[in-house]
Amino acid sequence: MVEATEGFTGADLKRVVEDAKGLYAYARVAGDGSQTSSSYLMEAVKGVAANKARYAQAEAAARASLPTRDRRGVGAFGEFFTAS
């Protein structure tokens, strides 16, 4: 489990626990509670990892589509100035 969550933030780990609880509750209502708690957690880890990968891919695509800006002439607080 530790290796599977390498690089996860605290928020990611919270999402894993919440997702695992949801998976367990769904299984109980459906009449199947035969899996171990570790299996619910690992299924949730896979889901969160897949979401993180999709988010990173979408972010990279969005960044790649942005035009590059010439940063010369930009002050420390983002204000533009011209050289005299």
Backbone as CSV, one residue per row, in Angstrom:
resi,resn,N_x,N_y,N_z,CA_x,CA_y,CA_z,C_x,C_y,C_z
1,MET,0.831,-1.185,0.000,0.000,0.000,0.000,0.877,1.250,0.000
2,VAL,1.964,1.231,0.754,2.846,2.389,0.837,3.436,2.701,-0.540
3,GLU,3.898,1.693,-1.242,4.477,1.910,-2.571,3.431,2.433,-3.551
4,ALA,2.202,1.954,-3.430,1.145,2.360,-4.358,0.735,3.811,-4.159
5,THR,0.974,4.356,-2.967,0.574,5.737,-2.678,1.762,6.691,-2.648
6,GLU,2.895,6.256,-3.153,4.087,7.109,-3.206,3.768,8.371,-4.000
7,GLY,4.051,9.522,-3.433,3.803,10.789,-4.114,2.409,11.352,-3.899
8,PHE,1.564,10.656,-3.162,0.223,11.156,-2.882,0.303,12.253,-1.831
9,THR,-0.545,13.239,-1.960,-0.641,14.296,-0.951,-1.601,13.843,0.139
10,GLY,-1.695,14.648,1.177,-2.665,14.358,2.238,-4.082,14.320,1.698
11,ALA,-4.387,15.245,0.781,-5.722,15.279,0.175,-5.972,14.021,-0.657
12,ASP,-4.944,13.534,-1.340,-5.091,12.298,-2.113,-5.396,11.122,-1.188
13,LEU,-4.689,11.058,-0.066,-4.911,9.960,0.875,-6.306,10.034,1.491
14,LYS,-6.759,11.244,1.762,-8.124,11.403,2.281,-9.125,10.906,1.243
15,ARG,-8.897,11.233,-0.035,-9.783,10.782,-1.111,-9.783,9.264,-1.194
16,VAL,-8.610,8.644,-1.008,-8.514,7.181,-1.029,-9.399,6.578,0.054
17,VAL,-9.301,7.113,1.271,-10.090,6.575,2.380,-11.579,6.780,2.124
18,GLU,-11.956,7.962,1.649,-13.373,8.229,1.372,-13.890,7.314,0.264
19,ASP,-13.109,7.119,-0.781,-13.523,6.241,-1.873,-13.638,4.792,-1.398
20,ALA,-12.692,4.356,-0.575,-12.736,2.986,-0.051,-13.971,2.786,0.813
21,LYS,-14.314,3.789,1.616,-15.532,3.696,2.431,-16.765,3.580,1.546
22,GLY,-16.784,4.357,0.461,-17.907,4.281,-0.469,-18.004,2.932,-1.155
23,LEU,-16.865,2.387,-1.562,-16.847,1.075,-2.191,-17.349,0.001,-1.220
24,TYR,-16.915,0.084,0.037,-17.349,-0.874,1.050,-18.848,-0.758,1.290
25,ALA,-19.342,0.473,1.425,-20.775,0.680,1.672,-21.607,0.140,0.511
26,TYR,-21.152,0.395,-0.713,-21.863,-0.106,-1.882,-21.899,-1.631,-1.870
27,ALA,-20.771,-2.245,-1.549,-20.707,-3.709,-1.510,-21.632,-4.265,-0.440
28,ARG,-21.674,-3.608,0.715,-22.561,-4.076,1.796,-24.018,-3.997,1.385
29,VAL,-24.409,-2.896,0.756,-25.793,-2.732,0.327,-26.138,-3.747,-0.761
30,ALA,-25.172,-4.034,-1.619,-25.383,-4.994,-2.701,-25.352,-6.435,-2.187
31,GLY,-25.065,-6.617,-0.908,-25.048,-7.957,-0.326,-23.719,-8.662,-0.420
32,ASP,-22.679,-7.923,-0.769,-21.349,-8.517,-0.881,-20.390,-7.729,-0.009
33,GLY,-19.956,-8.324,1.057,-18.973,-7.681,1.911,-17.805,-8.610,2.162
34,SER,-17.556,-9.469,1.176,-16.566,-10.527,1.376,-15.128,-10.087,1.160
35,GLN,-14.919,-8.909,0.560,-13.551,-8.453,0.328,-12.935,-7.939,1.626
36,THR,-11.618,-7.916,1.661,-10.922,-7.374,2.827,-10.868,-5.846,2.711
37,SER,-10.610,-5.200,3.824,-10.501,-3.739,3.807,-9.338,-3.297,2.911
38,SER,-8.285,-4.081,2.873,-7.138,-3.758,2.016,-7.523,-3.759,0.544
39,SER,-8.404,-4.653,0.150,-8.790,-4.699,-1.261,-9.616,-3.477,-1.635
40,TYR,-10.470,-2.992,-0.726,-11.215,-1.757,-0.987,-10.249,-0.567,-1.074
41,LEU,-9.282,-0.541,-0.188,-8.299,0.540,-0.210,-7.474,0.518,-1.489
42,MET,-7.033,-0.660,-1.922,-6.225,-0.748,-3.132,-7.034,-0.366,-4.372
43,GLU,-8.315,-0.727,-4.391,-9.172,-0.321,-5.506,-9.316,1.195,-5.530
44,ALA,-9.452,1.795,-4.357,-9.549,3.248,-4.269,-8.233,3.908,-4.676
45,VAL,-7.103,3.324,-4.293,-5.790,3.863,-4.678,-5.667,3.878,-6.196
46,LYS,-6.093,2.808,-6.843,-6.020,2.744,-8.307,-6.864,3.850,-8.936
47,GLY,-8.044,4.090,-8.385,-8.910,5.139,-8.908,-8.310,6.523,-8.746
48,VAL,-7.762,6.803,-7.563,-7.150,8.110,-7.317,-5.910,8.284,-8.193
49,ALA,-5.110,7.251,-8.330,-3.917,7.330,-9.182,-4.310,7.591,-10.637
50,ALA,-5.369,6.941,-11.097,-5.835,7.163,-12.470,-6.316,8.602,-12.640
51,ASN,-7.023,9.131,-11.655,-7.489,10.520,-11.721,-6.319,11.493,-11.729
52,LYS,-5.304,11.222,-10.904,-4.124,12.089,-10.863,-3.416,12.080,-12.219
53,ALA,-3.329,10.914,-12.845,-2.679,10.811,-14.151,-3.471,11.574,-15.214
54,ARG,-4.808,11.434,-15.202,-5.635,12.163,-16.160,-5.515,13.667,-15.952
55,TYR,-5.479,14.094,-14.705,-5.352,15.522,-14.404,-4.007,16.052,-14.901
56,ALA,-2.943,15.316,-14.644,-1.609,15.741,-15.089,-1.549,15.820,-16.615
57,GLN,-2.171,14.865,-17.283,-2.188,14.865,-18.742,-2.974,16.067,-19.269
58,ALA,-4.123,16.348,-18.661,-4.931,17.491,-19.095,-4.211,18.805,-18.823
59,GLU,-3.540,18.894,-17.677,-2.797,20.107,-17.341,-1.649,20.329,-18.325
60,ALA,-0.946,19.270,-18.665,0.164,19.381,-19.618,-0.342,19.811,-20.995
61,ALA,-1.478,19.267,-21.414,-2.045,19.642,-22.704,-2.476,21.105,-22.698
62,ALA,-3.059,21.545,-21.589,-3.489,22.941,-21.489,-2.293,23.875,-21.505
63,ARG,-1.242,23.516,-20.786,-0.036,24.348,-20.768,0.618,24.403,-22.147
64,ALA,0.596,23.296,-22.863,1.209,23.248,-24.187,0.437,24.114,-25.188
65,SER,-0.848,24.286,-24.954,-1.651,25.067,-25.897,-1.594,26.561,-25.621
66,LEU,-1.027,26.954,-24.470,-0.904,28.372,-24.168,0.224,28.984,-24.976
67,PRO,0.017,30.203,-25.460,1.119,30.855,-26.175,2.230,31.211,-25.196
68,THR,3.448,31.143,-25.663,4.566,31.520,-24.808,4.654,33.033,-24.781
69,ARG,5.036,33.556,-23.642,5.156,35.009,-23.502,6.607,35.374,-23.294
70,ASP,6.965,36.500,-23.841,8.290,37.044,-23.621,8.272,37.700,-22.247
71,ARG,9.070,37.203,-21.316,9.042,37.692,-19.941,9.930,38.921,-19.737
72,ARG,10.664,39.359,-20.767,11.457,40.575,-20.614,10.510,41.756,-20.453
73,GLY,10.856,42.667,-19.598,10.019,43.837,-19.400,8.887,43.609,-18.421
74,VAL,8.930,42.510,-17.682,7.908,42.237,-16.682,8.555,42.338,-15.317
75,GLY,7.968,43.172,-14.461,8.513,43.362,-13.117,8.237,42.180,-12.213
76,ALA,8.735,42.272,-10.997,8.602,41.182,-10.030,7.148,40.888,-9.702
77,PHE,6.272,41.873,-9.797,4.870,41.675,-9.461,3.989,41.589,-10.696
78,GLY,4.591,41.353,-11.839,3.848,41.132,-13.060,3.519,42.412,-13.823
79,GLU,3.941,43.570,-13.322,3.639,44.802,-14.043,4.605,44.960,-15.213
80,PHE,4.087,45.487,-16.273,4.902,45.697,-17.470,5.551,47.071,-17.402
81,PHE,6.742,47.166,-17.913,7.427,48.445,-17.985,8.228,48.489,-19.275
82,THR,8.544,49.662,-19.670,9.366,49.808,-20.882,10.707,50.402,-20.497
83,ALA,11.704,49.981,-21.185,13.041,50.503,-20.927,13.150,51.890,-21.533
84,SER,13.733,52.805,-20.809,13.887,54.192,-21.310,15.261,54.398,-21.883
